[in-house]
Amino acid sequence: MSDALTGPADASAGLVVHGADPVDRSAPASVRQALVAGGVPARLAAQDPALWGPAAEATARTRLGWLDTHRRSVELLPQLAELTAELGDLDHVVVAGMGGSSLAAEVVTRALGRPLTVLDTTDAGQVRRALTDRLDRTVVVLAGKSGRTVETDSHWRVYRQAFLDSGLTAAEAGRHFVVVTDPGSPLEAVAAELGAVTVPADPRVGGRYAALTAFGLVPAALAGVAVDELLEQAEALAASLGRDADNPGLALGAALGAAATGGRDKVALVPDGTGLDGLGDWIEQLLAESTGKAGLGLLPVVLESPTAPGGAGPDVLTVSYGGSLAPGAVPGAGRAPDVAVNGPLGAQFLTWEYATAIAGVTLGVNPFDQPAAAEGGERAERFLASAAPARPPSSTEGAIEVYGPADLAGALRQLVDGIDSSGYLAVLAYLDRIGDADVAGLRALLAGLTARPVTFGWGPRYLHATGQYHKGGPQVGSFLQLTGTVGDDLPVPGKPYSLGRLQEAQAAGDRRALARRGRPVLRLHLTDRSAGAAQLLDAARQL
């Protein structure tokens, strides 16, 4: 990071990108000039599917609707107002969806202070807690683009059974569901079976680019957000997207591309304290899943605060994000980020989507597919069908079983010390991100022990975000996987497995997919989650 942001800022519609020009000028040749010379800003604004090469053209042709989906989404507003009024007595909003189907709604409601329960987990404890929270006043938004996501399939089955067990008829239970999916998807058939309202998603927008479609808007509107303001913010920014100057998306995208091609392919995402905390989780999925393929990509590292460790290094670009600044203000006091992005949330969504697509042009990757994302799921299915006995731990210390080459302290030290000069460490926690939240503190502790970036992801949530990067991006990662004993499991109605068994299978499938690539994977299993988490954090402090 620099001591102060320098260079001109690109601004439009209240969104400002500071610091992008110096990053671009640090490259051997200006990425922005090359993009402008190739007419890329205007071509992208016009939805030219040829920008990413012949191999990507067919996919891009069906996935560029995010550039103007905010205009089509205006047509949803009357339906959302009617639906909100009709379901007015159901004030506990639960969104059941993975990745792009839930992340944007979570960011919107968190940023604007509205309550929303997000189920992007197979952890039985986390799901059971949601089930027992005001069930009679709950509306479940089932969100999925493909309609085939195993987590969402499990959620609707568990919730429907809970509604029936509470004494509701099947028709009464159906009123407690709203389905958001593409026309013709299998989830649309589920909606018909449930008797649920269906709000169609935009079929020309991929999940991680779908913040301003029904995926982001329906849960947020039901939670009380004035979503029309998000669409207005995006529309105000949209006029800049075809320009060569005063185009924040172009400035940010060129900076990301210049950094990645110049050896800074890790992006530390830092909240600057001016609002929009949580936006980093949405950006993480967008960048990792869009660029992490063909051995290339940008690794997002979501930091807890500007002072959190893990945001520095010769291969790290630090980008802060936040709400609108006071007139004339420049972000960064003391140690400033390399790039700062400030502005209203609707404009942030569109700017980052545009910038990610621009970075894909520079890197030469297709930003609209996810070829490695399904591998862990396929391996999980094989695990579910297997009756093979579990491998015993190499050692047990207190409430932690160690599946590694040494005792707990030795295995952790070996993992941290083994990260090479271009590598990173990813902590992957198949636990309850509410009940086991303390374990997230492990990221900062381990980041303090190494000069390398350290990321943290909740499983299986991260499989729909950084999971693509782990398997398709540069193969330089080391992995610490955390699992835990399930205390009170939940069966999945109509399926031969429970949530606990599914969670175990997902962890095993991902573990095997990473090991198949020759990457270091250390698994620690918490036999008592609370005691094990405390023990693990203490062990990390003493390394």
LUMFIDREN-708375 format. One record per residue (C-alpha): residue number from 0; residue in three letters; x negated, y, z. Coordinates in steps of 0.05 Angstrom, whole numbers. Layout:
// residues N
     i    aa       c1       c2       c3
   NUM   ALA        X        Y        Z
...
***
This chain:
// residues 543
     i    aa       c1       c2       c3
     0   MET        0        0        0
     1   SER      -21       72      -11
     2   ASP      -21      129       39
     3   ALA       31      167       -2
     4   LEU       74      155      -63
     5   THR       48      192     -123
     6   GLY       68      207     -194
     7   PRO      135      228     -223
     8   ALA      199      194     -203
     9   ASP      252      165     -249
    10   ALA      322      185     -228
    11   SER      393      177     -252
    12   ALA      461      180     -218
    13   GLY      432      188     -149
    14   LEU      384      130     -155
    15   VAL      310      146     -152
    16   VAL      249      102     -165
    17   HIS      184      131     -137
    18   GLY      114      105     -150
    19   ALA      128       62     -212
    20   ASP       84      104     -258
    21   PRO       19       94     -219
    22   VAL       31       19     -217
    23   ASP       41       18     -292
    24   ARG      -21       60     -304
    25   SER      -63       12     -262
    26   ALA      -52      -42     -315
    27   PRO     -102      -50     -372
    28   ALA      -49      -21     -419
    29   SER       16       13     -404
    30   VAL       73      -37     -401
    31   ARG      124       19     -404
    32   GLN       94       47     -468
    33   ALA       95      -21     -500
    34   LEU      167      -31     -481
    35   VAL      187       37     -508
    36   ALA      147       25     -572
    37   GLY      186      -40     -582
    38   GLY      253       -5     -572
    39   VAL      267      -50     -512
    40   PRO      308       -1     -469
    41   ALA      358       12     -525
    42   ARG      358      -61     -548
    43   LEU      373      -85     -477
    44   ALA      428      -33     -467
    45   ALA      458      -59     -533
    46   GLN      454     -131     -506
    47   ASP      404     -156     -557
    48   PRO      395     -231     -542
    49   ALA      330     -236     -582
    50   LEU      288     -197     -531
    51   TRP      263     -259     -495
    52   GLY      245     -300     -557
    53   PRO      278     -352     -600
    54   ALA      281     -406     -546
    55   ALA      320     -361     -499
    56   GLU      366     -329     -550
    57   ALA      424     -378     -545
    58   THR      426     -372     -469
    59   ALA      417     -296     -469
    60   ARG      474     -288     -519
    61   THR      523     -314     -467
    62   ARG      491     -281     -406
    63   LEU      484     -206     -420
    64   GLY      553     -185     -398
    65   TRP      525     -158     -332
    66   LEU      505      -95     -370
    67   ASP      577      -72     -374
    68   THR      615     -120     -329
    69   HIS      629      -63     -281
    70   ARG      675      -33     -334
    71   ARG      714      -98     -342
    72   SER      717     -106     -267
    73   VAL      758      -43     -262
    74   GLU      814      -85     -290
    75   LEU      811     -128     -228
    76   LEU      826      -71     -180
    77   PRO      902      -75     -183
    78   GLN      900     -150     -172
    79   LEU      852     -141     -113
    80   ALA      897      -88      -82
    81   GLU      958     -133      -89
    82   LEU      920     -194      -61
    83   THR      894     -154       -2
    84   ALA      964     -131       15
    85   GLU      993     -200        7
    86   LEU      941     -232       53
    87   GLY      941     -175      103
    88   ASP      953     -220      162
    89   LEU      893     -263      144
    90   ASP      838     -217      169
    91   HIS      782     -268      179
    92   VAL      749     -272      111
    93   VAL      703     -331       97
    94   VAL      665     -336       31
    95   ALA      643     -407       14
    96   GLY      593     -403      -42
    97   MET      519     -410      -57
    98   GLY      468     -361      -84
    99   GLY      497     -309     -130
   100   SER      567     -331     -111
   101   SER      560     -304      -40
   102   LEU      497     -262      -32
   103   ALA      524     -198      -62
   104   ALA      588     -199      -20
   105   GLU      545     -210       42
   106   VAL      501     -150       24
   107   VAL      560     -105        9
   108   THR      597     -120       74
   109   ARG      535     -117      116
   110   ALA      513      -50       86
   111   LEU      582      -20       95
   112   GLY      596      -49      164
   113   ARG      653      -96      147
   114   PRO      661     -166      177
   115   LEU      650     -226      132
   116   THR      633     -299      148
   117   VAL      588     -330       96
   118   LEU      584     -406       89
   119   ASP      524     -423       46
   120   THR      503     -482       88
   121   THR      514     -556      100
   122   ASP      496     -549      174
   123   ALA      552     -581      213
   124   GLY      544     -535      272
   125   GLN      548     -472      230
   126   VAL      609     -497      192
   127   ARG      643     -521      255
   128   ARG      634     -453      287
   129   ALA      668     -420      228
   130   LEU      725     -470      230
   131   THR      741     -454      302
   132   ASP      740     -378      292
   133   ARG      812     -353      283
   134   LEU      831     -410      237
   135   ASP      904     -386      235
   136   ARG      880     -318      209
   137   THR      828     -345      160
   138   VAL      826     -337       84
   139   VAL      772     -377       50
   140   VAL      744     -350      -15
   141   LEU      717     -410      -54
   142   ALA      665     -381     -101
   143   GLY      627     -419     -154
   144   LYS      610     -407     -226
   145   SER      600     -478     -249
   146   GLY      651     -507     -200
   147   ARG      605     -566     -187
   148   THR      565     -542     -126
   149   VAL      565     -596      -74
   150   GLU      564     -547      -15
   151   THR      626     -510      -38
   152   ASP      661     -576      -54
   153   SER      647     -598       17
   154   HIS      672     -532       46
   155   TRP      741     -533       14
   156   ARG      751     -606       34
   157   VAL      732     -592      107
   158   TYR      775     -528      110
   159   ARG      836     -560       78
   160   GLN      833     -617      129
   161   ALA      827     -567      186
   162   PHE      888     -528      161
   163   LEU      928     -592      155
   164   ASP      906     -615      224
   165   SER      929     -549      253
   166   GLY     1000     -566      231
   167   LEU     1004     -529      164
   168   THR     1037     -561      105
   169   ALA      996     -570       41
   170   ALA     1032     -510       11
   171   GLU     1020     -467       72
   172   ALA      946     -488       73
   173   GLY      940     -467        0
   174   ARG      957     -395       18
   175   HIS      892     -393       59
   176   PHE      849     -403       -3
   177   VAL      828     -356      -59
   178   VAL      785     -385     -115
   179   VAL      735     -346     -156
   180   THR      706     -384     -215
   181   ASP      696     -384     -290
   182   PRO      757     -401     -333
   183   GLY      760     -476     -345
   184   SER      711     -496     -290
   185   PRO      725     -556     -244
   186   LEU      738     -508     -187
   187   GLU      797     -481     -226
   188   ALA      828     -551     -222
   189   VAL      814     -550     -147
   190   ALA      852     -484     -142
   191   ALA      912     -516     -177
   192   GLU      909     -576     -129
   193   LEU      907     -529      -69
   194   GLY      960     -482      -96
   195   ALA      911     -425      -87
   196   VAL      906     -358     -122
   197   THR      851     -357     -175
   198   VAL      813     -294     -194
   199   PRO      774     -306     -258
   200   ALA      700     -291     -260
   201   ASP      666     -259     -320
   202   PRO      642     -318     -363
   203   ARG      587     -276     -396
   204   VAL      551     -262     -330
   205   GLY      506     -312     -294
   206   GLY      514     -321     -219
   207   ARG      454     -282     -195
   208   TYR      474     -223     -240
   209   ALA      546     -225     -216
   210   ALA      545     -175     -160
   211   LEU      595     -128     -195
   212   THR      641     -184     -218
   213   ALA      696     -220     -179
   214   PHE      642     -258     -141
   215   GLY      619     -196     -105
   216   LEU      684     -157     -107
   217   VAL      737     -206      -83
   218   PRO      708     -223      -14
   219   ALA      686     -151       -3
   220   ALA      755     -124      -21
   221   LEU      790     -173       26
   222   ALA      741     -152       80
   223   GLY      763      -79       72
   224   VAL      710      -50       25
   225   ALA      730        3      -25
   226   VAL      699      -35      -83
   227   ASP      720       16     -135
   228   GLU      663       60     -108
   229   LEU      612        7     -125
   230   LEU      637        4     -197
   231   GLU      636       80     -202
   232   GLN      564       81     -178
   233   ALA      544       30     -230
   234   GLU      581       67     -285
   235   ALA      545      131     -268
   236   LEU      478       96     -274
   237   ALA      495       58     -338
   238   ALA      484      120     -382
   239   SER      409      116     -367
   240   LEU      399       44     -389
   241   GLY      384       58     -462
   242   ARG      338      117     -449
   243   ASP      261      117     -453
   244   ALA      257      170     -398
   245   ASP      295      181     -333
   246   ASN      312      107     -334
   247   PRO      301       79     -264
   248   GLY      313        7     -287
   249   LEU      259       14     -340
   250   ALA      210       46     -291
   251   LEU      221       -9     -240
   252   GLY      219      -65     -291
   253   ALA      155      -39     -323
   254   ALA      122      -33     -254
   255   LEU      142     -105     -237
   256   GLY      116     -130     -304
   257   ALA       51      -90     -299
   258   ALA       39     -115     -229
   259   ALA       52     -188     -247
   260   THR        9     -188     -310
   261   GLY      -45     -150     -271
   262   GLY      -51     -202     -216
   263   ARG        0     -175     -166
   264   ASP       54     -228     -173
   265   LYS       79     -226     -101
   266   VAL      132     -173      -86
   267   ALA      140     -153      -13
   268   LEU      212     -126       -4
   269   VAL      216      -77       54
   270   PRO      279      -42       82
   271   ASP      261       31       93
   272   GLY      313       44      147
   273   THR      359       89      105
   274   GLY      413       35       99
   275   LEU      425      -25       54
   276   ASP      389      -73      102
   277   GLY      400     -142       74
   278   LEU      393     -122        1
   279   GLY      326     -157        1
   280   ASP      360     -225        6
   281   TRP      399     -211      -58
   282   ILE      338     -184      -94
   283   GLU      300     -246      -72
   284   GLN      346     -293     -109
   285   LEU      349     -248     -170
   286   LEU      274     -243     -178
   287   ALA      254     -314     -158
   288   GLU      306     -352     -198
   289   SER      300     -307     -259
   290   THR      225     -305     -266
   291   GLY      199     -368     -231
   292   LYS      189     -415     -290
   293   ALA      137     -440     -340
   294   GLY       85     -433     -285
   295   LEU       98     -358     -281
   296   GLY      140     -312     -238
   297   LEU      147     -260     -184
   298   LEU      149     -286     -113
   299   PRO      194     -242      -69
   300   VAL      173     -237        3
   301   VAL      229     -209       46
   302   LEU      201     -171      105
   303   GLU      240     -155      168
   304   SER      215      -83      174
   305   PRO      162      -36      146
   306   THR      113      -57      201
   307   ALA      124     -132      193
   308   PRO       62     -173      173
   309   GLY       56     -204      105
   310   GLY       66     -143       61
   311   ALA       -6     -130       41
   312   GLY      -59     -162       -2
   313   PRO      -93     -155      -69
   314   ASP      -39     -195     -104
   315   VAL       20     -162      -69
   316   LEU       64     -105      -95
   317   THR      103      -72      -38
   318   VAL      172      -45      -57
   319   SER      216      -11       -7
   320   TYR      291       -3      -16
   321   GLY      345       38       18
   322   GLY      403       85       11
   323   SER      403      155      -16
   324   LEU      350      202       11
   325   ALA      360      274       31
   326   PRO      349      324      -26
   327   GLY      275      333      -40
   328   ALA      254      277        7
   329   VAL      200      228      -12
   330   PRO      200      159       21
   331   GLY      142      135       62
   332   ALA      109      164      123
   333   GLY       37      144      134
   334   ARG       29       78       98
   335   ALA       77       85       40
   336   PRO      100       27       -5
   337   ASP       74       21      -75
   338   VAL      144       32     -103
   339   ALA      207       58      -70
   340   VAL      278       48      -95
   341   ASN      331       91      -63
   342   GLY      404      102      -82
   343   PRO      476       78      -75
   344   LEU      489        3      -72
   345   GLY      528       -4     -138
   346   ALA      471       31     -175
   347   GLN      419      -12     -138
   348   PHE      453      -76     -164
   349   LEU      451      -53     -236
   350   THR      381      -24     -231
   351   TRP      350      -88     -203
   352   GLU      387     -132     -254
   353   TYR      360      -89     -311
   354   ALA      290      -87     -281
   355   THR      289     -162     -274
   356   ALA      309     -172     -346
   357   ILE      254     -123     -366
   358   ALA      203     -161     -324
   359   GLY      225     -224     -361
   360   VAL      207     -191     -427
   361   THR      138     -173     -402
   362   LEU      125     -242     -372
   363   GLY      153     -278     -432
   364   VAL      204     -319     -392
   365   ASN      279     -329     -400
   366   PRO      310     -292     -341
   367   PHE      378     -326     -350
   368   ASP      364     -401     -340
   369   GLN      341     -442     -280
   370   PRO      312     -507     -307
   371   ALA      284     -533     -241
   372   ALA      342     -514     -196
   373   ALA      379     -580     -203
   374   GLU      321     -626     -188
   375   GLY      327     -625     -113
   376   GLY      401     -639     -118
   377   GLU      390     -699     -162
   378   ARG      340     -727     -113
   379   ALA      389     -713      -56
   380   GLU      442     -754      -92
   381   ARG      393     -812      -97
   382   PHE      378     -805      -23
   383   LEU      452     -808       -6
   384   ALA      459     -872      -46
   385   SER      398     -904      -13
   386   ALA      399     -949       47
   387   ALA      324     -946       58
   388   PRO      303     -937      131
   389   ALA      275     -869      151
   390   ARG      200     -862      157
   391   PRO      178     -856      229
   392   PRO      142     -792      252
   393   SER       67     -792      258
   394   SER       73     -764      328
   395   THR      124     -735      376
   396   GLU      110     -677      423
   397   GLY      166     -654      469
   398   ALA      226     -637      425
   399   ILE      188     -640      359
   400   GLU      174     -699      314
   401   VAL      113     -686      269
   402   TYR      111     -717      200
   403   GLY       40     -697      182
   404   PRO      -34     -712      189
   405   ALA      -45     -689      260
   406   ASP      -12     -666      324
   407   LEU       33     -605      323
   408   ALA      -20     -552      332
   409   GLY      -69     -588      286
   410   ALA      -17     -598      231
   411   LEU        4     -524      233
   412   ARG      -68     -501      233
   413   GLN      -86     -546      175
   414   LEU      -26     -521      135
   415   VAL      -42     -448      147
   416   ASP     -117     -456      134
   417   GLY     -103     -495       71
   418   ILE      -69     -437       34
   419   ASP     -115     -417      -22
   420   SER     -133     -346      -44
   421   SER      -74     -342      -93
   422   GLY      -25     -383      -53
   423   TYR       33     -372       -5
   424   LEU       68     -408       52
   425   ALA      143     -419       51
   426   VAL      180     -438      115
   427   LEU      243     -478       96
   428   ALA      292     -486      153
   429   TYR      349     -537      145
   430   LEU      382     -511      208
   431   ASP      439     -466      231
   432   ARG      421     -395      212
   433   ILE      468     -368      266
   434   GLY      457     -416      323
   435   ASP      383     -428      308
   436   ALA      368     -357      287
   437   ASP      307     -350      332
   438   VAL      267     -397      288
   439   ALA      265     -343      234
   440   GLY      213     -309      279
   441   LEU      164     -361      255
   442   ARG      154     -323      190
   443   ALA      122     -263      222
   444   LEU       81     -306      270
   445   LEU       51     -347      214
   446   ALA       41     -285      170
   447   GLY       -1     -256      227
   448   LEU      -47     -317      223
   449   THR      -63     -313      148
   450   ALA      -77     -260       97
   451   ARG      -30     -295       50
   452   PRO       45     -281       39
   453   VAL       94     -321       82
   454   THR      167     -329       63
   455   PHE      226     -357      102
   456   GLY      288     -390       75
   457   TRP      349     -425      105
   458   GLY      365     -491       71
   459   PRO      403     -506       28
   460   ARG      414     -432       16
   461   TYR      344     -421      -11
   462   LEU      352     -478      -62
   463   HIS      396     -430     -101
   464   ALA      345     -374      -95
   465   THR      271     -387      -86
   466   GLY      279     -462      -99
   467   GLN      271     -449     -174
   468   TYR      206     -410     -162
   469   HIS      177     -463     -116
   470   LYS      184     -516     -171
   471   GLY      180     -475     -235
   472   GLY      134     -418     -217
   473   PRO       59     -419     -203
   474   GLN       42     -483     -165
   475   VAL        5     -450     -108
   476   GLY       55     -457      -51
   477   SER       48     -493       15
   478   PHE      111     -513       51
   479   LEU      134     -521      123
   480   GLN      201     -556      126
   481   LEU      242     -554      190
   482   THR      300     -602      203
   483   GLY      341     -615      266
   484   THR      383     -668      299
   485   VAL      457     -659      287
   486   GLY      495     -658      352
   487   ASP      568     -658      329
   488   ASP      573     -679      257
   489   LEU      631     -666      209
   490   PRO      657     -717      159
   491   VAL      670     -691       88
   492   PRO      742     -713       72
   493   GLY      746     -755        9
   494   LYS      671     -767        8
   495   PRO      628     -824       35
   496   TYR      582     -777       74
   497   SER      583     -726      129
   498   LEU      555     -655      129
   499   GLY      497     -680      171
   500   ARG      480     -735      122
   501   LEU      486     -686       64
   502   GLN      440     -637       98
   503   GLU      389     -692      111
   504   ALA      393     -714       38
   505   GLN      383     -643       12
   506   ALA      321     -634       56
   507   ALA      293     -701       33
   508   GLY      308     -687      -40
   509   ASP      272     -620      -38
   510   ARG      214     -648        2
   511   ARG      203     -702      -51
   512   ALA      210     -653     -109
   513   LEU      154     -610      -78
   514   ALA      110     -669      -61
   515   ARG      117     -696     -132
   516   ARG       82     -632     -155
   517   GLY       24     -646     -108
   518   ARG       41     -589      -61
   519   PRO       26     -593       15
   520   VAL       91     -605       53
   521   LEU       93     -611      129
   522   ARG      159     -632      160
   523   LEU      176     -618      233
   524   HIS      240     -646      261
   525   LEU      272     -614      323
   526   THR      304     -669      364
   527   ASP      332     -615      410
   528   ARG      342     -553      369
   529   SER      339     -500      423
   530   ALA      280     -531      460
   531   GLY      245     -549      395
   532   ALA      250     -479      367
   533   ALA      222     -449      430
   534   GLN      166     -500      430
   535   LEU      150     -487      357
   536   LEU      147     -412      366
   537   ASP      102     -421      426
   538   ALA       56     -467      387
   539   ALA       51     -415      331
   540   ARG       33     -360      381
   541   GLN      -24     -402      409
   542   LEU      -56     -420      342
***
